[in-house]
Amino acid sequence: MIWIMTAHEPAGTLITVDGRLSGDSVGAVESCCMQAISNGKPVWLYLRDVSTIDERGHTLLRQLAEKAVGLKASGIYSSYIVDKIQSAHLAKRQSQR
């Protein structure tokens, strides 16, 4: 089960996710993020209460980081995953310079 909330602010869009970022729910989160990105404003994805992230979820988070979507998470598990993805993305960007 997944719960996705989207808040459109003047400065950008905040997408908050609760539940599992796995299976079919990954496509729903991806769709929300791509729609928000198409508006041309900054996008932030907040994994508020996410208990599971499968390989498709990891892949989506890596792709979103590459599209300059801000990633944030609460909870030990989700925060660890987000920190790991952001660190890898930053290292990749620095090595390309």
Sine and cosine of phi, psi and omega as CSV:
sin_phi,cos_phi,sin_psi,cos_psi,sin_omega,cos_omega
0.00,0.00,0.56,-0.83,-0.01,-1.00
-0.63,-0.78,0.51,-0.86,0.06,-1.00
-0.78,-0.62,0.84,-0.54,-0.02,-1.00
-0.85,-0.52,0.82,-0.57,0.05,-1.00
-0.87,-0.50,0.71,-0.70,0.00,-1.00
-0.88,-0.47,0.80,-0.61,0.04,-1.00
-0.87,-0.49,0.90,-0.43,0.03,-1.00
-1.00,-0.01,0.89,-0.45,-0.01,-1.00
-0.92,-0.39,0.31,-0.95,0.05,-1.00
-0.85,0.52,-0.56,0.83,-0.04,-1.00
-0.99,0.12,-0.24,0.97,-0.03,-1.00
0.36,-0.93,-0.27,-0.96,-0.06,-1.00
-0.86,-0.52,0.74,-0.68,0.07,-1.00
-0.94,-0.33,0.84,-0.54,0.04,-1.00
-0.93,-0.37,0.86,-0.51,-0.02,-1.00
-0.94,-0.33,0.74,-0.67,-0.05,-1.00
-0.86,-0.51,0.74,-0.67,0.14,-0.99
-0.83,-0.56,0.58,-0.81,0.06,-1.00
0.92,-0.40,-0.71,-0.71,-0.05,-1.00
-0.90,-0.44,0.76,-0.65,0.10,-0.99
-0.99,-0.16,0.96,0.29,-0.06,-1.00
-0.45,-0.89,0.33,-0.94,0.05,-1.00
0.85,0.53,-0.68,-0.73,-0.06,-1.00
-0.92,0.40,-0.38,0.92,-0.03,-1.00
-0.92,0.39,-0.42,0.91,0.02,-1.00
-0.88,0.48,-0.67,0.74,0.02,-1.00
-0.89,0.45,-0.60,0.80,0.01,-1.00
-0.92,0.38,-0.67,0.74,0.03,-1.00
-0.92,0.40,-0.68,0.74,0.02,-1.00
-0.86,0.51,-0.70,0.71,0.00,-1.00
-0.87,0.50,-0.71,0.70,0.03,-1.00
-0.88,0.48,-0.68,0.73,-0.02,-1.00
-0.92,0.39,-0.68,0.73,-0.01,-1.00
-0.91,0.42,-0.61,0.79,0.05,-1.00
-0.90,0.44,-0.69,0.72,0.01,-1.00
-0.91,0.42,-0.67,0.75,0.02,-1.00
-0.87,0.48,-0.61,0.79,-0.04,-1.00
-0.91,0.43,-0.28,0.96,0.04,-1.00
-0.97,0.26,-0.23,0.97,0.06,-1.00
0.99,0.13,0.10,1.00,0.04,-1.00
-0.96,-0.28,0.29,-0.96,0.04,-1.00
-0.86,0.52,0.51,-0.86,0.00,-1.00
-0.79,-0.62,0.70,-0.72,0.08,-1.00
-0.84,-0.54,0.72,-0.69,0.06,-1.00
-0.93,-0.38,0.86,-0.52,-0.03,-1.00
-0.92,-0.39,0.92,-0.40,0.08,-1.00
-1.00,0.04,1.00,-0.03,-0.15,-0.99
-0.98,0.20,-0.78,0.62,-0.05,-1.00
-0.68,-0.74,0.90,0.44,-0.04,-1.00
-0.98,-0.18,0.84,-0.54,-0.07,-1.00
-0.99,-0.11,-0.40,0.92,-0.06,-1.00
-0.64,-0.77,0.69,-0.73,0.12,-0.99
-0.73,-0.68,0.92,-0.38,0.00,-1.00
-1.00,0.03,-0.09,-1.00,-0.06,-1.00
-0.88,0.48,-0.63,0.78,0.07,-1.00
-0.89,0.46,-0.62,0.79,0.05,-1.00
-0.91,0.42,-0.68,0.73,0.06,-1.00
-0.87,0.49,-0.71,0.71,-0.01,-1.00
-0.88,0.48,-0.70,0.71,0.02,-1.00
-0.87,0.49,-0.71,0.71,0.00,-1.00
-0.88,0.48,-0.65,0.76,0.05,-1.00
-0.89,0.45,-0.69,0.73,0.01,-1.00
-0.90,0.44,-0.66,0.75,0.01,-1.00
-0.91,0.40,-0.63,0.78,0.06,-1.00
-0.87,0.49,-0.63,0.78,0.02,-1.00
-0.94,0.35,-0.39,0.92,0.04,-1.00
-1.00,-0.05,0.23,0.97,0.05,-1.00
0.93,0.37,0.42,0.91,0.13,-0.99
-0.98,0.21,0.76,-0.65,0.04,-1.00
-0.96,0.29,0.76,-0.65,-0.01,-1.00
-0.93,-0.38,0.71,-0.70,0.06,-1.00
-0.57,-0.82,0.50,-0.87,0.00,-1.00
-0.54,-0.84,0.43,-0.90,0.17,-0.98
-0.90,-0.44,0.38,-0.92,-0.06,-1.00
1.00,-0.03,0.52,-0.86,-0.08,-1.00
-0.90,0.44,-0.75,0.66,-0.08,-1.00
-0.90,0.43,-0.81,0.58,-0.04,-1.00
-0.90,0.44,-0.64,0.77,0.02,-1.00
-0.89,0.45,-0.65,0.76,0.03,-1.00
-0.88,0.48,-0.73,0.69,-0.01,-1.00
-0.88,0.47,-0.74,0.67,-0.02,-1.00
-0.89,0.45,-0.70,0.72,0.02,-1.00
-0.87,0.49,-0.67,0.74,0.01,-1.00
-0.89,0.46,-0.70,0.71,-0.01,-1.00
-0.92,0.40,-0.68,0.73,0.00,-1.00
-0.91,0.41,-0.63,0.77,0.03,-1.00
-0.90,0.44,-0.69,0.72,0.02,-1.00
-0.90,0.43,-0.64,0.77,0.01,-1.00
-0.91,0.41,-0.69,0.73,0.01,-1.00
-0.89,0.45,-0.69,0.72,0.02,-1.00
-0.89,0.46,-0.63,0.77,0.02,-1.00
-0.90,0.43,-0.69,0.72,0.00,-1.00
-0.90,0.44,-0.65,0.76,-0.01,-1.00
-0.92,0.38,-0.56,0.83,-0.01,-1.00
-0.96,0.27,-0.34,0.94,0.00,-1.00
-1.00,0.10,-0.15,0.99,-0.03,-1.00
-0.99,0.16,0.00,0.00,0.00,0.00
